[in-house]
Amino acid sequence: MYNFEETYYFKFLIIVPIIIILYLILNSWKARAKKKFSDSSLLNKLLVDNHKNNPLSKVILLCLFFSFITIALVNPRKGGKVKMVESKASDVLFIIDVSKSMLCEDIPLNRLEKAKQIVSKAIDQIGSTDRVGIIVYAGNAHPLLPITNDYEIAKMYLSQIDTDMISSMGTSIGDALDMCDNYFDMKDAAGKMVFILSDGEDHDPVSFENNIQKKTLQGINIFTFGIGTPRGGPIPIKVNNKIIDYKKDRAGNTVLTKLNRETLKTIANIGNGEYIEVSQTTKAVNFITEVVKGAKKREGKSHKLIEYEQEFQWFLGIAIILLIVESLLFEGKIIRK
């Protein structure tokens, strides 16, 4: 018994009656045009049918072609063998710095947009059973997205991140790490990873070194990504996406923000992870994907998996043959000499 995977495409079968209706209308119009042109008996003497049934044959072949191509699109399957599969997964927490320094445009488009781009593409590539969560922080931390395997929701929340989400100034990575306990199942020692995306400014790893060590003892690995350049740049102030000024200190001097790689390296070393300096989005995304795939997985619940044999290729092959045959047919009339 066949099972159809994409029944949505059955609507394309409406093309078949449309072809038939157009053929009937065209035939009717031709008949009327012949009567206006000349007497039918005289016209029949002047013209000789060449492959008399070709017009109808072409219509039949076209109808069959669209029927078979539609069946191929809905992907008919047969079999339906049921087997039990044990799901193994990891919990991945992204901690994103949303302090004002992340608006610096020393890398395209700016540091924050680069961080969001990396997380978005990483979500697209990690395993379908893995779960993701998001925390943002500046002067304090905010739990943006609880741990979930709904990747579309995750990307929707990710797209809304900006530096105005947290009004207090500064950076508080310690508060963000404290929230890990609410994101992970601390009873399970496997499959817990934290990826921190920041420029490292204003971080003081000594102040939360004990906190990081405690997380590693709980089976959490902490990886850091340096977003920005050591040379750095000013922090733009924009109105309607146009730069009107740059952030200044109390003395009126333009503030320059630089990547603090040493702090982020320290956090990664204490956190039993690794520091990655972001130069290319693809490199960062591939690193996250490899870490998640290579990590020891948490045992999940068993679920049923139904396996089918794909049959679309037979219908696709027949459709191609029908199209070739249809293209070889021609219709026309030969004028008697």
N, C-alpha and C positions, 0 to 999 in steps of 0.2 A: 504493500500500500504506500502511495506517495504522500509525502508531507511537503508543503510549500513554505519556504522560509520567508520570502518577501511578497506577500499577497498584494501589497500596495501597487505593484506593477501590472496587475490584472486590468487596471483602468485603461491601459494602452490598447486593449482589444477593441475599444471604441473606434479605432482607426479602420477596422474591417468593414463595418456597416457604412462608414463614411466613403470608403473607396467604392463600394457597391452602388451607393446613391449617386455619387459623381459619375460613375460609368453609365448608369441609366439616364441621367440628365444629359450627358454628352451624346449618347446614342439618339436621344430624342431630338436634340438640337441638330445633329447631322442629318437626320431624316427630313426635318423641316427645311434645312438649307438646300438639300438635294431637290426638293420639290420646287423651290424658288429658282434654282439654277437652270433646270431643264426638265423635260418630260422624263419620267423614271425609266420607261422602256428604251428611250433613245440613249440615256445615260448608261444603262446597263450594257448596251451594244458598244459604247465607246470605251468602257472600263472593264478590265478583267480582274477578278479577285486574285490577290497574291497571298497565299496562306490565309484563307478565308476566316478561320477560327482564331487567328492570332489575338485580336483585341480581347475576346472573352478569355482566351488562355492566359494572357498577361494579367488580367484582373484576378483570375483564380490563383495564379502563382503568387501575385502580390499579397493577396489575402492570406494564403498559406504561410508566406514568409513572415508577415507581421504576427500571425498566430504562434508560430514556432519560436520567433525571437522573444515574444512576450513570455512564453512558457520557460524559456532559458533564463530570462531576467528574474522570474519569481523563484528560481533555483529549486526545482523539484528534487526531493531527497527520499531515499528509502532506507529501511533498516530499523533504526531507532533502538540500538542496543544500549541498555542502561547499565552503568557501572558506578560504583561508589568511589569518590575521590576525596582524599584528605587535603584540605587547603592549608598551605603554609604561607605566612605573611610576615611583613615587617611593619613597624610603626615609625613613620618618618615625620619629624617635627622641623619645620622651617621657622627660624627666628630672624626677623628682618628689622634692621635698623631704620627708623623713620625720623631720625633727628635732622635738623635743617642742613647739616653738612652734606647729607645725601643728595641735596639738590645741585651740588657742584657738577659742572659739565666738563670735567677734565677727561671724561670718557663719554662716548655717545650712548644714549641721548642725555642721560645724567646717571649718577650712581644708583639712585632708587629705581629708575626704569630698567636699568641693567639687571639689578637684583630680581625684579619682578619677572623679567624676561627669562632669566635662568630658571626660576622656580616653576614658571608656567610650562616651559619645555621639558623640565625634569618630570613634572607630573604626567605629561603625555607619554613618557617613555618607561616609567617604572611599572612593575608588575600589576596586573589587574586586581590582585588580592591584597596588595599593600595598602595601608591606610596613611593618610597625610593630615597634618594639622598645621596651623599658622599662628604665631605670636608676633606682635609688633611691639617695639619699645623705643623710647627716647628717654625723657626724664623719669618715666615709669613704664611698666609693661602692661600690655593689653592683650587678653586672649581673643584673637580675632576669629579663629575657626577651630571648633573641637575636632578631635581625630575622626576621620571619615574616609570611606572609599568612594564617595560621590565626587568624582574629579571635576565634573561640570560646576558643581556648587563651589568647590575649592577655587577654581579659576575665576569664578564670578567674584568671590570675596577678594581674591588677589588683585583683580583689576581695580578695586575701589581703594586700595591702599594709597595714602599720600601723607605728607609731612604735617598736615593739619589735624590728623587723627588724635594726636597727643599734644596737649598745649604746653605742658611743663618742659623746660629746657634741660639739656644734658643727655646723658646716656645711662641706662640702668640695666645692663645685661644680667646682673645678679638677680633682679626681680623676675626677669624672663626665665632664667634657669630654675628659679623656685617653682614656677608654674608647671614644670615638667611632671611633677608628681600627679597633677590633675589630668595629664594627657596620656601617660603611660600606665600600663598594668605592672606595678612594681613587684608583683608576685612572680612574674615571668622574667627570667634573666636574659632572654634572647630577643633579638629583633627590634632594638630601640636605638634610634639614631637621631642626632640633632645636627642641623646644618645652620650655622650662623652666617648671615650675609651682612657685612658692615664695612665701614671705612676704618674702624678701629679707633676713632678719635674719642678722647675723654674716657677711655676704658682704663681701669686700674685692676689688672688681674690679681694682684696681691690681696685686694679687699674681698674677693670671693673665691680664692684658691681652695679653701676648705670645702666650699659649696660644690665646685667642679669635681674635686676628688670624691666627694660623697656620691655624685651622679655616676662616676665610673664604677664605683663599687656596686651600684645598683644595676650594672649592665648597660649603661648608656654611653655611647661613643659620641664625642663632640667634634665636629669638623667646622673649620672656619674658612670663609671666602673673603679675601681682601678686595673690596670694590673701590676703585679709584687709582690714582697714581702717586708715587712719592713726591713728585714735583707739585701736585695739587693745583688749586685754583680758587677763585673767589666764589662766594655763594650768591647767585643772582636773586634779585627781587623782581617778580614779574607781575604785570597786570594785563589780563587778556592775552596771555602767552607771549607778551613782549617785555624784554628786560628794561626796567626803568632805573634800576640802581643795583648796587651790590651791598651786602651786609657789612656794617661797620662796627667797630668797637666803640667804647665810650670816648676814646680820644679822637674819634672821627676817621680812623685808619681802616682801610678795607681789610676785612678778615680773610685770611687765606687758610684753606683746609687741605691737609695732606693725608695720604694713606699712612696709617700707623701699623705697619706689617708686623713689627716685633710683638706688639700686644696680642694680636690675633694668633701669632705663632705660639706664644706662651699658653694661650687658652687651649689651643689644639693639642699641645704637648701634654698639658695637665689632664686634658679630657680624653686621652688615649685615642686621638684622632689624627687629623692631618690638616695642614694649612695649604690652601690653594689661592694663588694670586690670579685674579681674573683678567686675562688679556683677550680671550675669545669665549663667546657664549657657548659654543659647541664643546670646547674643552671642559668647561665647568659642568655642563649637562651630562656629558659622557662620564665624568668622574662620579657624579652623584648616582647615575644609573648603575655603574659598575660596583660601587660600594653597597647599594641596596640589594642588587642581585647576588653579590657574594657574601652578604651577611648571613649569620645563622638565623634561621626563620623561627617564628613562633608558631607552634602547632595550633591550627584552627579546627573548626567543626567540619565533619565529613558532609559532603553534599553529593547529590545525584548528578551525573553527567550523561547526557544522551548523545550517542554517536550515530551519525547518518552517513550514508554513501551518497556523494554528489552525482546527479544525473544530468545537470544542465548542458554538459558538453555535447550530448547526443542531439538535443534539440537545436543547439547552436549550429552544429554541423549540418543538419538538415536545412536550416534556414539559409545558410551560406550557399548550399547547393541549389536551392530554389531561386535565390537571387541571381546566381550565375545563369541558370536556365532561362529565367525571365529576360535577362539582358541579351541573350542570344536570339530571342524571338524578335521579329519586326513585323510591322503591318504596313499595308499600303495598297495602292491600286496601280495597275499598269495600263497606260493608254494604248489602245489598239492603233496600229499604223495602217 
